[in-house]
Amino acid sequence: MNWEIIGYIGAACTTFCFIPQIIMAMKTKELDDFSYAYLSVLGVGILMWLIYGLAIGNMVVISANAITLLFVFLLTGMKGWYHSQHKH
């Protein structure tokens, strides 16, 4: 059995599970359910996984966490942007 395929499937599931949330946030312009503390801790954890993946040279860990980190940055930016727009 090719375990790397299992890793890529798992990575795809946990990485791309953010897409429905991003789409919903774009439609509703609401991210109040995501605290900055949650997004910050999640971002740091993902960054640590990315660094670990780079250290061991594992493309499954690197690719999944690089994409997920971008999604977390996107959600954090959207939260800030939409919050500032609601104040006006």
Z-matrix of the N, CA and C atoms (Angstrom, degrees):
N
C 1 1.459
C 2 1.526 1 108.85
N 3 1.324 2 115.66 1 139.38
C 4 1.453 3 120.99 2 177.99
C 5 1.529 4 109.41 3 -89.61
N 6 1.318 5 116.39 4 100.94
C 7 1.460 6 121.47 5 -175.66
C 8 1.525 7 112.21 6 -67.74
N 9 1.320 8 116.98 7 -24.74
C 10 1.461 9 119.46 8 178.90
C 11 1.528 10 111.25 9 -64.33
N 12 1.326 11 116.74 10 -34.22
C 13 1.476 12 120.67 11 176.56
C 14 1.535 13 109.42 12 -62.94
N 15 1.326 14 116.41 13 -43.69
C 16 1.472 15 120.58 14 177.32
C 17 1.534 16 109.42 15 -59.08
N 18 1.312 17 116.72 16 -42.68
C 19 1.461 18 121.24 17 178.57
C 20 1.516 19 111.79 18 -61.30
N 21 1.328 20 116.91 19 -44.54
C 22 1.471 21 120.25 20 179.29
C 23 1.527 22 111.92 21 -65.49
N 24 1.311 23 117.34 22 -38.44
C 25 1.475 24 120.33 23 178.19
C 26 1.529 25 109.72 24 -64.80
N 27 1.320 26 116.64 25 -47.19
C 28 1.466 27 120.25 26 177.73
C 29 1.520 28 111.94 27 -61.85
N 30 1.321 29 116.50 28 -42.74
C 31 1.460 30 121.24 29 178.66
C 32 1.521 31 111.19 30 -62.78
N 33 1.324 32 116.58 31 -41.04
C 34 1.470 33 120.32 32 178.82
C 35 1.524 34 110.77 33 -63.27
N 36 1.314 35 116.42 34 -42.65
C 37 1.473 36 120.15 35 179.93
C 38 1.521 37 111.56 36 -62.60
N 39 1.328 38 117.55 37 -48.06
C 40 1.459 39 120.28 38 -176.41
C 41 1.529 40 112.24 39 -76.76
N 42 1.314 41 117.47 40 -25.07
C 43 1.462 42 120.40 41 178.36
C 44 1.521 43 111.26 42 -79.40
N 45 1.315 44 116.32 43 -50.25
C 46 1.457 45 119.64 44 -173.13
C 47 1.523 46 113.57 45 -83.13
N 48 1.321 47 117.38 46 0.36
C 49 1.469 48 119.38 47 173.47
C 50 1.524 49 110.62 48 -67.24
N 51 1.319 50 118.01 49 -15.05
C 52 1.455 51 121.30 50 177.72
C 53 1.536 52 112.36 51 -76.30
N 54 1.318 53 117.80 52 -21.75
C 55 1.468 54 120.45 53 -175.26
C 56 1.527 55 112.77 54 -60.39
N 57 1.340 56 120.58 55 -46.99
C 58 1.471 57 118.09 56 177.90
C 59 1.530 58 112.75 57 -59.15
N 60 1.330 59 117.56 58 -36.46
C 61 1.460 60 120.80 59 178.96
C 62 1.530 61 110.54 60 -67.23
N 63 1.323 62 116.74 61 -40.71
C 64 1.460 63 120.90 62 178.51
C 65 1.524 64 110.24 63 -63.90
N 66 1.318 65 116.76 64 -43.73
C 67 1.467 66 121.08 65 178.97
C 68 1.527 67 110.25 66 -62.68
N 69 1.330 68 117.12 67 -45.39
C 70 1.464 69 120.35 68 179.07
C 71 1.528 70 110.61 69 -61.82
N 72 1.321 71 116.68 70 -42.20
C 73 1.463 72 120.42 71 179.71
C 74 1.523 73 111.02 72 -63.27
N 75 1.324 74 116.92 73 -38.32
C 76 1.458 75 120.22 74 178.30
C 77 1.528 76 111.08 75 -65.79
N 78 1.317 77 116.54 76 -36.50
C 79 1.465 78 120.79 77 -179.99
C 80 1.523 79 111.92 78 -73.62
N 81 1.339 80 116.57 79 -46.14
C 82 1.464 81 120.84 80 -173.76
C 83 1.528 82 113.04 81 -90.33
N 84 1.348 83 115.98 82 -20.00
C 85 1.467 84 121.88 83 -174.53
C 86 1.534 85 111.74 84 56.39
N 87 1.323 86 115.06 85 34.17
C 88 1.469 87 122.27 86 -179.87
C 89 1.532 88 109.49 87 -126.50
N 90 1.309 89 115.86 88 125.45
C 91 1.461 90 121.20 89 173.85
C 92 1.521 91 110.29 90 -135.71
N 93 1.316 92 116.35 91 29.34
C 94 1.458 93 120.68 92 -178.40
C 95 1.526 94 112.83 93 -63.45
N 96 1.317 95 117.54 94 -25.23
C 97 1.470 96 120.46 95 -179.46
C 98 1.525 97 112.79 96 -74.50
N 99 1.322 98 117.29 97 -12.20
C 100 1.459 99 121.66 98 177.60
C 101 1.518 100 108.41 99 -101.32
N 102 1.317 101 117.45 100 114.68
C 103 1.464 102 119.60 101 177.02
C 104 1.532 103 108.80 102 -82.02
N 105 1.326 104 115.17 103 154.36
C 106 1.463 105 119.10 104 175.69
C 107 1.533 106 110.55 105 -64.07
N 108 1.330 107 117.12 106 -32.45
C 109 1.467 108 120.14 107 178.26
C 110 1.530 109 109.95 108 -62.83
N 111 1.331 110 116.63 109 -45.44
C 112 1.468 111 120.83 110 178.60
C 113 1.522 112 110.46 111 -60.42
N 114 1.332 113 116.38 112 -50.00
C 115 1.461 114 119.93 113 -177.85
C 116 1.524 115 111.21 114 -63.47
N 117 1.336 116 117.09 115 -35.76
C 118 1.464 117 120.41 116 179.32
C 119 1.525 118 111.97 117 -67.77
N 120 1.324 119 116.68 118 -48.10
C 121 1.470 120 120.24 119 179.82
C 122 1.526 121 110.08 120 -64.40
N 123 1.316 122 116.89 121 -42.24
C 124 1.460 123 120.52 122 177.32
C 125 1.528 124 110.58 123 -60.61
N 126 1.331 125 116.60 124 -45.08
C 127 1.464 126 120.86 125 179.35
C 128 1.518 127 112.42 126 -61.30
N 129 1.325 128 117.26 127 -42.89
C 130 1.470 129 120.79 128 178.73
C 131 1.530 130 110.22 129 -64.60
N 132 1.327 131 116.71 130 -43.13
C 133 1.464 132 120.19 131 178.61
C 134 1.521 133 112.08 132 -61.29
N 135 1.314 134 116.15 133 -43.51
C 136 1.472 135 120.35 134 179.08
C 137 1.528 136 110.01 135 -66.08
N 138 1.336 137 116.85 136 -40.55
C 139 1.464 138 120.04 137 177.13
C 140 1.525 139 110.90 138 -59.71
N 141 1.328 140 117.11 139 -40.65
C 142 1.467 141 120.64 140 178.47
C 143 1.533 142 110.67 141 -63.24
N 144 1.330 143 117.07 142 -41.86
C 145 1.468 144 120.59 143 176.42
C 146 1.526 145 110.62 144 -62.71
N 147 1.325 146 116.71 145 -39.83
C 148 1.465 147 120.37 146 178.80
C 149 1.525 148 110.63 147 -63.37
N 150 1.312 149 116.59 148 -45.58
C 151 1.473 150 120.35 149 177.90
C 152 1.524 151 110.56 150 -61.58
N 153 1.315 152 116.43 151 -42.65
C 154 1.466 153 120.67 152 176.92
C 155 1.527 154 110.73 153 -60.27
N 156 1.313 155 117.27 154 -46.38
C 157 1.466 156 121.30 155 178.69
C 158 1.513 157 111.76 156 -59.12
N 159 1.334 158 116.34 157 -41.32
C 160 1.465 159 120.21 158 177.61
C 161 1.530 160 110.70 159 -64.88
N 162 1.320 161 115.93 160 -39.97
C 163 1.475 162 120.48 161 -178.64
C 164 1.519 163 112.02 162 -64.31
N 165 1.338 164 116.62 163 -38.08
C 166 1.468 165 118.90 164 -178.29
C 167 1.532 166 112.25 165 -96.43
N 168 1.334 167 116.47 166 -5.24
C 169 1.462 168 120.34 167 177.47
C 170 1.520 169 113.79 168 70.53
N 171 1.325 170 117.20 169 33.00
C 172 1.467 171 120.98 170 -178.21
C 173 1.524 172 109.56 171 -98.64
N 174 1.344 173 116.68 172 111.32
C 175 1.459 174 121.56 173 -175.50
C 176 1.525 175 113.13 174 -66.41
N 177 1.316 176 118.21 175 -29.47
C 178 1.468 177 120.04 176 177.13
C 179 1.524 178 109.25 177 -63.13
N 180 1.313 179 116.80 178 -49.64
C 181 1.463 180 121.60 179 -178.64
C 182 1.528 181 110.06 180 -66.88
N 183 1.304 182 117.82 181 -41.46
C 184 1.465 183 121.80 182 -178.99
C 185 1.526 184 110.81 183 -63.91
N 186 1.314 185 116.99 184 -53.05
C 187 1.468 186 119.89 185 -174.73
C 188 1.522 187 112.05 186 -65.87
N 189 1.312 188 117.19 187 -44.49
C 190 1.466 189 120.00 188 -179.12
C 191 1.516 190 111.21 189 -61.85
N 192 1.306 191 117.38 190 -44.90
C 193 1.456 192 120.27 191 -175.50
C 194 1.522 193 112.58 192 -77.79
N 195 1.309 194 118.44 193 -29.43
C 196 1.470 195 120.15 194 174.70
C 197 1.525 196 110.12 195 -65.25
N 198 1.320 197 117.08 196 -45.12
C 199 1.467 198 120.85 197 179.44
C 200 1.523 199 110.19 198 -67.45
N 201 1.321 200 117.36 199 -44.48
C 202 1.464 201 120.68 200 -179.95
C 203 1.523 202 111.02 201 -61.79
N 204 1.324 203 117.37 202 -39.81
C 205 1.461 204 120.64 203 178.42
C 206 1.528 205 110.37 204 -62.55
N 207 1.315 206 117.31 205 -39.11
C 208 1.471 207 120.26 206 175.81
C 209 1.522 208 110.76 207 -62.42
N 210 1.322 209 117.22 208 -41.23
C 211 1.465 210 120.57 209 178.24
C 212 1.530 211 111.01 210 -63.10
N 213 1.330 212 117.41 211 -40.76
C 214 1.466 213 120.57 212 178.79
C 215 1.522 214 110.23 213 -65.95
N 216 1.332 215 117.28 214 -41.61
C 217 1.468 216 120.12 215 175.48
C 218 1.530 217 110.36 216 -60.56
N 219 1.323 218 116.52 217 -42.02
C 220 1.458 219 121.00 218 179.04
C 221 1.526 220 111.11 219 -61.71
N 222 1.330 221 117.51 220 -48.38
C 223 1.457 222 121.25 221 179.17
C 224 1.532 223 111.36 222 -61.58
N 225 1.326 224 116.85 223 -40.57
C 226 1.464 225 120.53 224 179.29
C 227 1.525 226 110.33 225 -65.07
N 228 1.317 227 116.72 226 -44.04
C 229 1.457 228 120.59 227 177.65
C 230 1.513 229 112.17 228 -63.84
N 231 1.326 230 116.64 229 -41.92
C 232 1.460 231 120.63 230 178.09
C 233 1.523 232 110.69 231 -62.85
N 234 1.324 233 116.54 232 -41.25
C 235 1.468 234 120.46 233 179.30
C 236 1.521 235 109.74 234 -59.69
N 237 1.315 236 116.84 235 -47.93
C 238 1.460 237 120.56 236 179.75
C 239 1.520 238 112.20 237 -63.89
N 240 1.320 239 116.61 238 -43.95
C 241 1.462 240 121.40 239 -179.14
C 242 1.528 241 111.20 240 -63.86
N 243 1.317 242 116.98 241 -50.06
C 244 1.463 243 119.64 242 -177.91
C 245 1.525 244 111.29 243 -66.44
N 246 1.333 245 116.36 244 -35.51
C 247 1.464 246 119.49 245 178.86
C 248 1.533 247 109.32 246 -64.85
N 249 1.322 248 117.41 247 -42.26
C 250 1.467 249 119.89 248 -179.68
C 251 1.529 250 111.03 249 -68.42
N 252 1.320 251 118.07 250 -31.09
C 253 1.457 252 121.60 251 179.71
C 254 1.523 253 112.20 252 -72.65
N 255 1.323 254 116.70 253 -30.12
C 256 1.465 255 121.17 254 -179.12
C 257 1.529 256 111.15 255 -75.73
N 258 1.326 257 117.09 256 -20.03
C 259 1.463 258 120.09 257 -179.34
C 260 1.519 259 111.64 258 -76.49
N 261 1.335 260 118.08 259 -20.82
C 262 1.460 261 121.54 260 -176.72
C 263 1.491 262 113.07 261 -89.83
